[in-house]
Amino acid sequence: MPQSANWFIEAHQASGSSVGYRVEERLHVEKTPFQTIEIYQTTDWGKLMVIDDCVMLTDRDNFLYHEMMTHPALFTHSGARRVVIIGGGDCGTLREVLRHGEVEQVTQVEIDERVTRLAERYFPELCQANDDPRAKLLFSDGIAYMAGLPEVSLDMVIVDSTDPAGPAAGLFNASFYASCYRALRHGGILVQQSESPIAHLELIGTMRSAMRSAGFSKVKTLPFPQPCYPTGWWSCTMASRGGDLALFREDDAKLRTFPTRYYNPGIHRGALALPQFMCEAWSE
């Protein structure tokens, strides 16, 4: 909650730190059946979305997250045609996926429709692809959706969720990963936001182990900067059903026909090189 009339501050107990934004006004607040959503206008970071007192995104830095949740996986896959996004209600990940011409269909499964409707109102630039004929927006439980999919029917699953609590708690375990594995074709990729390497190293290790126990043969965690999240450093973790995550279509990434602000082949290569403490944690 804001600690004064001019600031929103998120205190993060796990890291003994906080992230704060100077705000001009609170533009919106509502309690949905799933969570409380707030929108603020900040003085320097554009609009800010907060869910259950946790920062979700700002205008200024969301490109880091959305690009790293999508382009490394999509340029690693040989040519993903069918993609499912679990969560991702702000639609920034959907927009980035649909920049790839080989993608034929993207289904976004977000449990709380109000996140998307508020994104359309306050973050319209993130929702530019919502009317793309390849996009399908569903508002339902992502865990149940994945469990009900036919076997080997997808090329990629992107889990763009909130922290592992509340509606997202069931997205961080072997049972859910097994549903993803079952739905993916050979060479398919699961990619999930995996929290801060500084504050959540043990959680990331647990996720990686659970992905392997679900059948995924290769797992790679890619760290990247994210100023609006606790510690300012975040990660995504990719798991492959049979493919090599250490290689990617570097020429295609270099010759990409769409704009990016953070992602490029050098960033991709660099993200695959883990800091020493992460190598030691996972024996890589």
Helices and strands as residue ranges (DSSP letters): E 7-12, G 13-15, E 17-31, E 36-42, E 47-51, E 54-58, H 62-68, H 71-76, E 82-87, H 92-97, E 105-109, H 113-122, G 124-127, E 135-138, H 142-147, E 154-160, G 166-171, H 174-183, E 184-193, H 201-213, E 218-225, G 230-232, E 233-240, H 250-254, H 265-272, H 276-282
